Amino acid sequence: MGKPVNLNRFKKEKARADKKARADQNAVKFGRTKAEKLSDTAEIKKLHQHLDEHKRDDT
């Protein structure tokens, strides 16, 4: 006779895999918009420019 198998463990593993697949689909479907990405890059660019303007010229 074979070794006993815990079916609850397999059910939980399948549920985790299904949940991960659904999360991956949602990440693609509800990812950030192009406008949000452009806004963030513009903000980062503005911050870098602000820091560059305040650098000291030690010559």
VMD Tcl script that builds the backbone (N, CA, C; Angstrom):
set m [mol new atoms 177]
animate dup $m
set s [atomselect $m all]
$s set {name element resname resid chain x y z} {
  {N N MET 1 A 0.832 -1.174 0.000}
  {CA C MET 1 A 0.000 0.000 0.000}
  {C C MET 1 A 0.882 1.245 0.000}
  {N N GLY 2 A 0.421 2.286 -0.670}
  {CA C GLY 2 A 1.194 3.506 -0.802}
  {C C GLY 2 A 1.142 4.376 0.437}
  {N N LYS 3 A 1.926 5.386 0.377}
  {CA C LYS 3 A 2.013 6.353 1.473}
  {C C LYS 3 A 0.764 7.246 1.462}
  {N N PRO 4 A 0.186 7.592 2.612}
  {CA C PRO 4 A -0.994 8.461 2.636}
  {C C PRO 4 A -0.642 9.868 2.124}
  {N N VAL 5 A -1.587 10.453 1.437}
  {CA C VAL 5 A -1.379 11.774 0.842}
  {C C VAL 5 A -2.322 12.762 1.511}
  {N N ASN 6 A -1.790 13.921 1.855}
  {CA C ASN 6 A -2.597 14.967 2.463}
  {C C ASN 6 A -3.200 15.818 1.346}
  {N N LEU 7 A -4.489 15.662 1.100}
  {CA C LEU 7 A -5.141 16.378 0.013}
  {C C LEU 7 A -5.270 17.871 0.300}
  {N N ASN 8 A -5.351 18.240 1.573}
  {CA C ASN 8 A -5.446 19.661 1.914}
  {C C ASN 8 A -4.226 20.419 1.425}
  {N N ARG 9 A -3.058 19.818 1.509}
  {CA C ARG 9 A -1.832 20.470 1.059}
  {C C ARG 9 A -1.898 20.738 -0.443}
  {N N PHE 10 A -2.380 19.763 -1.201}
  {CA C PHE 10 A -2.480 19.945 -2.645}
  {C C PHE 10 A -3.518 21.005 -3.003}
  {N N LYS 11 A -4.627 21.043 -2.251}
  {CA C LYS 11 A -5.643 22.062 -2.495}
  {C C LYS 11 A -5.079 23.458 -2.248}
  {N N LYS 12 A -4.316 23.601 -1.162}
  {CA C LYS 12 A -3.731 24.901 -0.836}
  {C C LYS 12 A -2.704 25.320 -1.881}
  {N N GLU 13 A -1.897 24.380 -2.357}
  {CA C GLU 13 A -0.912 24.708 -3.383}
  {C C GLU 13 A -1.592 25.149 -4.675}
  {N N LYS 14 A -2.680 24.467 -5.040}
  {CA C LYS 14 A -3.409 24.843 -6.246}
  {C C LYS 14 A -4.037 26.218 -6.072}
  {N N ALA 15 A -4.577 26.493 -4.893}
  {CA C ALA 15 A -5.180 27.800 -4.633}
  {C C ALA 15 A -4.132 28.898 -4.718}
  {N N ARG 16 A -2.931 28.642 -4.185}
  {CA C ARG 16 A -1.862 29.640 -4.264}
  {C C ARG 16 A -1.467 29.900 -5.712}
  {N N ALA 17 A -1.348 28.850 -6.492}
  {CA C ALA 17 A -0.975 29.000 -7.899}
  {C C ALA 17 A -2.047 29.783 -8.663}
  {N N ASP 18 A -3.310 29.502 -8.391}
  {CA C ASP 18 A -4.397 30.229 -9.048}
  {C C ASP 18 A -4.385 31.702 -8.652}
  {N N LYS 19 A -4.142 31.952 -7.380}
  {CA C LYS 19 A -4.105 33.330 -6.886}
  {C C LYS 19 A -2.950 34.103 -7.523}
  {N N LYS 20 A -1.798 33.446 -7.654}
  {CA C LYS 20 A -0.637 34.093 -8.279}
  {C C LYS 20 A -0.910 34.382 -9.748}
  {N N ALA 21 A -1.535 33.455 -10.447}
  {CA C ALA 21 A -1.863 33.673 -11.857}
  {C C ALA 21 A -2.834 34.847 -12.009}
  {N N ARG 22 A -3.825 34.909 -11.140}
  {CA C ARG 22 A -4.790 36.004 -11.193}
  {C C ARG 22 A -4.105 37.339 -10.879}
  {N N ALA 23 A -3.169 37.337 -9.939}
  {CA C ALA 23 A -2.440 38.556 -9.592}
  {C C ALA 23 A -1.582 39.024 -10.768}
  {N N ASP 24 A -0.952 38.089 -11.461}
  {CA C ASP 24 A -0.145 38.450 -12.623}
  {C C ASP 24 A -1.014 39.045 -13.732}
  {N N GLN 25 A -2.189 38.482 -13.943}
  {CA C GLN 25 A -3.099 39.021 -14.951}
  {C C GLN 25 A -3.547 40.427 -14.574}
  {N N ASN 26 A -3.843 40.639 -13.301}
  {CA C ASN 26 A -4.270 41.962 -12.852}
  {C C ASN 26 A -3.149 42.983 -12.963}
  {N N ALA 27 A -1.920 42.543 -12.731}
  {CA C ALA 27 A -0.792 43.459 -12.850}
  {C C ALA 27 A -0.663 43.964 -14.277}
  {N N VAL 28 A -0.920 43.092 -15.226}
  {CA C VAL 28 A -0.870 43.503 -16.630}
  {C C VAL 28 A -2.078 44.378 -16.962}
  {N N LYS 29 A -3.230 43.959 -16.505}
  {CA C LYS 29 A -4.469 44.645 -16.851}
  {C C LYS 29 A -4.587 46.015 -16.183}
  {N N PHE 30 A -4.182 46.110 -14.928}
  {CA C PHE 30 A -4.374 47.345 -14.172}
  {C C PHE 30 A -3.056 48.014 -13.817}
  {N N GLY 31 A -2.072 47.869 -14.678}
  {CA C GLY 31 A -0.780 48.505 -14.435}
  {C C GLY 31 A -0.898 50.013 -14.522}
  {N N ARG 32 A 0.216 50.663 -14.315}
  {CA C ARG 32 A 0.212 52.120 -14.355}
  {C C ARG 32 A 0.000 52.627 -15.780}
  {N N THR 33 A -0.682 53.749 -15.893}
  {CA C THR 33 A -0.964 54.317 -17.203}
  {C C THR 33 A 0.259 55.054 -17.732}
  {N N LYS 34 A 0.220 55.343 -19.005}
  {CA C LYS 34 A 1.318 56.065 -19.637}
  {C C LYS 34 A 1.453 57.462 -19.024}
  {N N ALA 35 A 0.339 58.095 -18.706}
  {CA C ALA 35 A 0.360 59.431 -18.109}
  {C C ALA 35 A 1.049 59.406 -16.741}
  {N N GLU 36 A 0.783 58.363 -15.955}
  {CA C GLU 36 A 1.436 58.258 -14.648}
  {C C GLU 36 A 2.940 58.085 -14.802}
  {N N LYS 37 A 3.332 57.261 -15.745}
  {CA C LYS 37 A 4.758 57.043 -15.973}
  {C C LYS 37 A 5.436 58.330 -16.435}
  {N N LEU 38 A 4.803 59.053 -17.362}
  {CA C LEU 38 A 5.365 60.313 -17.847}
  {C C LEU 38 A 5.440 61.347 -16.730}
  {N N SER 39 A 4.429 61.377 -15.877}
  {CA C SER 39 A 4.419 62.309 -14.756}
  {C C SER 39 A 5.583 62.032 -13.812}
  {N N ASP 40 A 5.826 60.772 -13.517}
  {CA C ASP 40 A 6.931 60.413 -12.629}
  {C C ASP 40 A 8.281 60.753 -13.242}
  {N N THR 41 A 8.454 60.481 -14.531}
  {CA C THR 41 A 9.736 60.806 -15.165}
  {C C THR 41 A 9.947 62.311 -15.201}
  {N N ALA 42 A 8.881 63.084 -15.428}
  {CA C ALA 42 A 8.996 64.540 -15.431}
  {C C ALA 42 A 9.369 65.047 -14.042}
  {N N GLU 43 A 8.788 64.462 -13.027}
  {CA C GLU 43 A 9.100 64.882 -11.657}
  {C C GLU 43 A 10.550 64.565 -11.305}
  {N N ILE 44 A 11.015 63.403 -11.696}
  {CA C ILE 44 A 12.405 63.025 -11.424}
  {C C ILE 44 A 13.358 63.955 -12.163}
  {N N LYS 45 A 13.015 64.257 -13.419}
  {CA C LYS 45 A 13.852 65.167 -14.206}
  {C C LYS 45 A 13.918 66.545 -13.542}
  {N N LYS 46 A 12.784 67.010 -13.038}
  {CA C LYS 46 A 12.713 68.311 -12.377}
  {C C LYS 46 A 13.578 68.315 -11.110}
  {N N LEU 47 A 13.519 67.229 -10.341}
  {CA C LEU 47 A 14.331 67.147 -9.127}
  {C C LEU 47 A 15.820 67.137 -9.438}
  {N N HIS 48 A 16.213 66.402 -10.484}
  {CA C HIS 48 A 17.618 66.377 -10.881}
  {C C HIS 48 A 18.084 67.756 -11.337}
  {N N GLN 49 A 17.248 68.447 -12.080}
  {CA C GLN 49 A 17.598 69.790 -12.537}
  {C C GLN 49 A 17.741 70.726 -11.338}
  {N N HIS 50 A 16.860 70.602 -10.381}
  {CA C HIS 50 A 16.918 71.440 -9.190}
  {C C HIS 50 A 18.228 71.207 -8.432}
  {N N LEU 51 A 18.627 69.944 -8.308}
  {CA C LEU 51 A 19.886 69.645 -7.630}
  {C C LEU 51 A 21.079 70.150 -8.421}
  {N N ASP 52 A 21.033 70.019 -9.730}
  {CA C ASP 52 A 22.137 70.486 -10.567}
  {C C ASP 52 A 22.297 71.997 -10.482}
  {N N GLU 53 A 21.213 72.724 -10.344}
  {CA C GLU 53 A 21.279 74.179 -10.238}
  {C C GLU 53 A 21.934 74.618 -8.948}
  {N N HIS 54 A 21.903 73.795 -7.929}
  {CA C HIS 54 A 22.445 74.173 -6.634}
  {C C HIS 54 A 23.841 73.630 -6.375}
  {N N LYS 55 A 24.462 73.060 -7.397}
  {CA C LYS 55 A 25.821 72.578 -7.223}
  {C C LYS 55 A 26.781 73.745 -7.202}
  {N N ARG 56 A 27.844 73.577 -6.456}
  {CA C ARG 56 A 28.844 74.636 -6.348}
  {C C ARG 56 A 29.938 74.400 -7.361}
  {N N ASP 57 A 30.443 75.471 -7.931}
  {CA C ASP 57 A 31.588 75.398 -8.828}
  {C C ASP 57 A 32.839 75.726 -8.027}
  {N N ASP 58 A 33.595 74.723 -7.668}
  {CA C ASP 58 A 34.821 74.925 -6.917}
  {C C ASP 58 A 35.999 74.838 -7.865}
  {N N THR 59 A 36.382 75.983 -8.418}
  {CA C THR 59 A 37.517 76.011 -9.330}
  {C C THR 59 A 38.620 76.842 -8.809}
}
mol reanalyze $m
mol bondsrecalc $m
mol representation Tube
mol addrep $m
